[in-house]
Amino acid sequence: MPARGRFPDRYGRWAVVAGGSDGLGAAFARALAARGLDLVLVARRGPPLEDLAAALRRETGVEVRTLSLDLATAGGPAALLRQTEALDVGLLVCSAALSPIAPFLDLPEETVHRMLDLNCRAVLVLAHGFGRRLAARGRGGIVVLTSLAGLQGSALVALYAATKAFSRVLAEGLREELRPRGVDVVACCVGPVRTPTFERTEPVPPRLVPLVMEPAPVVAATLAALGRRPVVIPGWLNRLAAFLTQRVLSRRAAVRWVSAGTRALYPARRRAGSRPTAGPAGKDG
């Protein structure tokens, strides 16, 4: 178990994990509880939240509160801010996301708007609201989960990639603004992660998924980078892929290369009229 000293001393007692029901959000919750932080876990689905909270209380002894909220609704982020006003929150983890895999024109209009609301607006509102509190207290941290997909456009995840580019750029700017006020900000650009959501997408063939990471190393790399760098890319293969797309290939070639990889993982969804499915790097929180 990691030492409990640094995180409670640096960030304070409470951490909020948005999208904390499973996958990366749950992995962040476990890692932060092991470091001695009490938690507020937020997601739409109440039963998984309660199961995780009970396990964390039993295993680590920290206090865990749960909030069943839909952060894609207009009032969801505001409700989270309101219901945590009495807590000395020192760390925010924005992990909730929606990432359907399908041709852009096949996405239902409702899904398009929900992706913008959850992947962009919720992150924006939470970073703004909690950022003000953290700056006022003179210390704190914000972790924003982004994606390698956001480093360039890609077929089948065009809108998801665009939303993750937004969140990465936002986190980079916030890090520069808030660092003098004692607030650490890091954007984690993840590749495919072995989560329940990823497994449900059934990528084929498996041999084409060499970059898939387990959640725990992703979380460890992100928390190690918090306060030290603006962006972290966990996994050396992911860093190599990012180097190739950003430094070696032309922009046009990078988009084509990444698109070819996505199509190879999901051949059934490359055709117009295919049914959208949740994607590898996120979930509907």
Residue pairs with C-beta under 8 A, 6 or more apart in sequence:
1 34
2 31
2 34
2 35
3 35
4 34
4 35
4 36
5 36
6 35
7 32
7 35
7 36
7 37
7 91
7 223
8 35
8 36
8 37
10 90
10 139
10 141
10 227
11 37
11 90
11 91
11 139
11 140
11 141
12 88
12 89
12 90
12 91
12 137
12 139
12 140
13 37
13 38
13 87
13 88
13 90
14 37
14 38
14 39
14 40
14 84
14 87
14 88
14 89
14 90
14 91
15 32
15 37
15 38
15 39
15 40
15 89
15 90
15 91
15 92
15 93
16 39
16 40
16 42
16 80
16 84
16 89
16 91
16 92
16 93
16 130
17 25
17 28
17 29
17 32
17 39
17 40
17 41
17 42
17 93
17 95
18 25
18 42
18 43
18 71
18 80
18 92
18 93
18 94
18 95
18 96
18 122
18 126
18 285
19 25
19 42
19 43
19 71
19 94
19 95
19 96
19 97
19 145
19 282
19 283
19 285
20 26
20 28
20 29
20 39
20 41
20 42
20 43
20 49
20 52
20 93
20 95
20 285
21 41
21 43
21 44
21 45
21 48
21 49
21 52
21 285
22 48
22 52
22 195
22 196
22 197
22 283
23 95
23 193
23 195
23 196
23 197
23 198
23 215
23 283
24 95
24 145
24 190
24 193
24 195
24 215
24 218
24 219
25 41
25 43
25 93
25 95
25 96
25 283
25 285
26 52
26 215
27 215
27 216
27 218
27 219
28 93
28 95
28 143
28 219
28 222
29 39
29 41
29 52
29 56
29 64
30 56
30 219
31 216
31 219
31 220
31 223
32 39
32 91
32 93
32 223
33 39
33 56
33 59
33 60
33 62
33 64
34 60
35 223
36 60
36 62
37 62
37 90
37 91
38 62
38 63
38 64
38 65
39 53
39 56
39 62
39 63
39 64
39 65
40 64
40 65
40 66
40 67
40 84
40 87
40 89
41 49
41 52
41 53
41 64
41 65
41 66
41 67
42 49
42 66
42 67
42 69
42 71
42 80
42 96
42 285
43 49
43 68
43 69
43 96
43 285
44 68
44 69
44 70
44 71
44 284
44 285
45 68
46 66
46 68
49 66
49 67
49 68
50 66
52 64
53 64
53 65
53 66
56 62
56 64
57 63
57 64
67 79
67 80
67 83
69 76
69 79
69 80
70 76
71 77
71 80
71 96
71 118
71 122
71 126
71 285
72 98
72 114
72 117
72 118
72 122
72 284
72 285
73 117
74 117
76 122
77 121
77 122
77 125
77 126
77 129
78 125
78 129
80 126
81 125
81 126
81 129
81 130
88 137
89 130
89 133
89 134
89 140
90 134
90 137
90 139
90 140
90 141
91 140
91 141
91 142
91 143
92 126
92 127
92 130
92 134
92 140
92 141
92 142
92 143
93 143
93 145
94 122
94 123
94 126
94 127
94 142
94 143
94 144
94 145
94 167
95 143
95 145
95 285
96 118
96 122
96 282
96 283
96 284
96 285
97 118
97 119
97 145
97 160
97 163
97 164
97 281
97 282
97 283
97 284
97 285
98 111
98 114
98 115
98 118
98 119
98 160
98 278
98 282
98 283
98 284
98 285
99 115
99 147
99 157
99 160
99 197
99 278
99 279
99 280
99 281
99 282
99 283
100 107
100 111
100 115
100 160
100 276
100 277
100 278
100 279
101 156
101 157
101 201
101 262
101 266
101 269
101 276
101 277
101 278
101 279
101 280
102 156
102 269
102 274
102 275
102 276
102 277
103 155
103 156
103 269
103 270
103 271
103 272
103 274
104 158
104 159
105 272
106 272
106 273
106 274
106 276
107 115
107 159
107 276
108 276
111 276
112 159
114 284
115 159
115 160
115 163
116 159
116 163
118 284
118 285
119 160
119 163
119 164
119 166
119 167
119 282
120 163
120 166
120 167
123 144
123 167
123 170
124 170
127 142
127 144
127 170
127 171
127 174
130 140
130 142
131 142
131 174
131 178
131 183
133 140
134 140
134 141
134 142
134 178
134 181
134 182
134 183
135 178
135 181
135 182
135 183
137 182
138 181
138 182
139 182
139 183
140 182
140 183
140 184
141 183
141 184
141 185
141 186
141 226
141 227
142 171
142 174
142 178
142 183
142 184
142 185
142 186
143 185
143 186
143 188
143 222
143 223
143 226
144 167
144 168
144 170
144 171
144 185
144 186
144 187
144 188
145 167
145 188
145 190
145 282
146 164
146 165
146 167
146 168
146 171
146 187
146 188
146 189
146 190
147 160
147 161
147 164
147 189
147 190
147 191
147 281
147 282
148 189
148 190
148 191
148 233
148 238
148 241
148 242
148 281
149 157
149 160
149 161
149 164
149 258
149 281
150 161
150 162
150 163
150 164
150 165
150 166
150 167
150 168
150 189
151 165
151 168
151 189
151 242
151 245
151 246
151 254
152 161
152 245
152 246
152 251
152 254
152 255
152 258
153 161
153 162
153 255
153 258
153 259
154 161
154 255
154 258
154 259
154 262
155 259
155 262
155 263
155 270
156 259
156 262
156 263
156 266
156 269
156 270
157 262
157 279
160 279
160 281
160 282
164 189
164 281
167 187
168 187
168 189
168 231
171 185
171 186
171 187
171 230
171 231
172 187
172 230
172 231
174 185
175 184
175 185
175 186
175 187
175 230
176 230
178 184
178 185
179 185
184 226
184 227
185 230
186 222
186 225
186 226
186 227
186 229
186 230
186 231
186 232
187 230
187 231
187 232
188 218
188 221
188 222
188 225
188 231
188 232
188 233
188 234
189 231
189 232
189 233
189 238
189 242
190 213
190 218
190 233
190 234
190 238
190 281
191 211
191 212
191 213
191 233
191 234
191 235
191 237
191 238
191 241
191 281
192 198
192 203
192 209
192 211
192 212
192 213
192 280
192 281
193 212
193 213
193 214
193 215
193 218
193 280
193 281
194 212
194 213
194 214
194 215
195 215
195 283
196 283
197 278
197 279
197 280
197 282
197 283
198 212
198 280
198 281
200 277
200 278
201 266
201 277
201 278
201 279
201 280
203 209
203 265
203 266
203 280
204 265
204 266
204 267
208 261
208 264
208 265
209 265
210 237
211 235
211 237
211 238
211 241
212 280
213 234
213 235
213 238
217 234
217 235
218 234
218 235
221 232
221 234
221 235
222 232
222 234
224 232
225 232
233 239
233 242
244 254
244 257
245 254
245 257
245 258
246 254
249 257
263 270
265 280
268 274
269 275
269 276
269 277
278 284
